Amino acid sequence: MSLYDTRLTAFGSSYSYAEDPLMARISTPFTTAFTRYLQEDLQFVTDLTYILSGGEAHKNWNWSSGFPHGSFGYPETLEDLASAIRRDPHLRIFTAMGTYDLVCPPESIRYGLAHMDLSREIAEKVLEFRQYPGGHMMYLDEENLKEMHGDLKMFYEKVLNPSEGSASVK
């Protein structure tokens, strides 16, 4: 089963990132499209190899944030996000989540954001949640992409025109 989209499965008795059913489907097309974008649209040419993700990227990742867990920590951004929200009362956060995502499960995201060092009043004012019937990259589904586009359009309109309403937790 894919950790990125639990609706996808593959043969085998153990999990391997390299064989994740979603990653196996998208790695080559995403890498090709991004490399083309860099070279043709941005005119950025390099001899370096683009690494979409996986073992090499994981090995070289800066794991210094978060609390120690085994030989390294884990990425933890909630303290920094709460600090940024406290410093900037105009900051608004849109969080998109995929129902079938085990990498960033929606309930884990909601729990983490709900337990930031913020008053409930501030959290309700600045945080907006949307959950879509998809995986980690819920926008790969065209219907989800259209719905997210509409949700983001409304979110940006509220942020740019605050007199017409504020963001809300849903």
C-alpha positions in Angstrom: 0.0 0.0 0.0 1.2 3.5 -0.8 1.9 5.7 2.2 1.2 8.7 -0.1 -2.2 7.4 -1.3 -3.6 4.4 0.5 -6.0 3.7 -2.4 -3.0 2.4 -4.4 -1.5 -1.0 -3.7 1.3 -3.1 -5.2 2.6 -6.7 -4.7 5.1 -7.4 -2.0 5.2 -8.1 1.7 7.2 -5.1 2.9 7.2 -1.4 2.1 9.9 0.2 0.0 9.9 3.9 -0.9 11.4 3.0 -4.3 8.4 0.7 -5.0 5.7 2.9 -3.5 2.8 2.6 -6.0 2.3 6.4 -6.2 6.0 7.3 -6.4 6.6 4.6 -9.0 3.9 6.3 -11.2 5.0 9.9 -10.9 8.7 10.0 -10.3 9.9 9.9 -13.9 7.2 12.2 -15.3 7.7 14.8 -12.5 11.5 14.7 -12.8 11.3 15.1 -16.6 8.8 17.9 -16.4 10.7 19.8 -13.7 14.0 19.4 -15.5 12.5 20.7 -18.8 11.0 23.6 -16.9 14.3 24.5 -15.4 16.2 24.3 -18.7 13.7 25.7 -21.2 11.5 28.1 -19.3 14.0 29.4 -16.7 17.1 28.9 -18.8 18.8 27.2 -15.9 21.3 24.6 -17.0 23.5 22.5 -14.6 25.5 19.3 -14.6 23.9 18.4 -11.2 21.4 15.6 -11.1 17.9 16.6 -9.9 16.8 14.2 -7.1 13.0 14.2 -6.7 13.2 12.3 -3.4 14.3 9.0 -2.0 17.3 7.7 -0.3 19.9 10.2 -1.4 17.7 13.2 -0.7 16.7 11.7 2.7 20.3 11.0 3.6 21.3 14.6 2.8 18.3 16.3 4.4 18.9 18.7 7.3 17.1 16.9 10.2 18.2 19.4 12.9 14.7 20.7 13.6 12.4 18.9 15.9 13.1 16.6 18.8 15.7 13.9 18.7 14.3 10.5 17.6 16.9 7.8 17.3 19.9 8.9 15.3 18.3 12.1 14.0 15.3 14.4 14.7 12.3 15.0 12.5 11.2 18.1 10.7 9.2 20.2 13.1 7.8 23.6 12.0 4.9 24.2 14.3 6.9 26.3 16.8 8.2 28.5 14.1 4.7 28.8 12.5 3.1 29.8 15.8 5.9 32.4 16.4 5.3 33.8 12.9 1.5 34.0 13.5 2.1 35.8 16.8 4.4 38.3 15.2 2.2 39.0 12.2 -1.5 39.4 13.0 -2.3 39.5 9.2 -0.8 36.1 8.4 -3.3 33.5 7.2 -2.7 29.8 6.7 -4.5 27.6 4.2 -3.9 23.9 4.9 -4.9 21.4 2.2 -5.0 17.7 3.2 -5.6 14.4 1.4 -7.9 11.9 3.1 -5.8 8.9 2.0 -2.4 10.4 3.0 -0.4 8.4 5.6 2.7 10.6 5.3 0.8 13.7 6.6 -2.5 12.3 7.9 -5.2 14.9 8.2 -6.0 14.3 11.8 -2.3 14.6 12.7 -2.2 17.9 10.9 -5.3 19.2 12.6 -4.0 18.0 16.0 -0.6 19.7 15.5 -2.1 23.0 14.4 -4.7 22.9 17.2 -2.0 22.5 19.8 0.3 25.4 18.7 1.0 28.0 21.3 -1.8 30.3 20.1 -5.1 31.3 21.7 -8.2 29.6 20.3 -9.4 33.0 19.1 -6.2 33.6 17.0 -6.1 30.1 15.7 -9.7 30.3 14.5 -9.0 33.6 12.8 -5.8 32.6 10.9 -6.2 28.8 10.2 -8.3 27.4 7.4 -8.4 23.7 6.6 -9.7 21.9 3.5 -9.7 18.1 3.1 -9.9 16.5 -0.4 -10.6 12.8 -1.4 -7.0 12.1 -2.4 -3.6 11.3 -1.2 -0.5 13.3 -0.3 -0.7 15.1 -3.7 -4.5 15.4 -3.8 -4.2 17.8 -6.7 -3.2 15.0 -9.0 -6.9 14.2 -9.3 -8.5 16.8 -11.7 -11.7 17.2 -9.7 -9.6 17.8 -6.5 -7.5 20.3 -8.4 -10.6 22.2 -9.6 -12.0 22.2 -6.1 -8.7 23.3 -4.5 -8.4 26.1 -7.1 -11.8 27.4 -6.1 -11.0 27.1 -2.4 -7.7 28.9 -2.8 -9.4 31.6 -4.9 -11.9 32.2 -2.1 -9.1 32.1 0.5 -7.0 34.7 -1.4 -10.0 36.9 -1.8 -10.7 36.9 1.9 -7.0 37.6 2.7 -6.8 40.4 0.1 -10.2 41.9 1.1 -10.4 41.3 4.9 -13.4 43.6 5.4 -15.5 40.9 3.5 -14.8 38.2 6.1 -12.0 36.3 7.7 -10.5 32.8 7.3 -12.2 30.1 9.4 -11.5 26.6 10.6 -13.7 24.1 8.7 
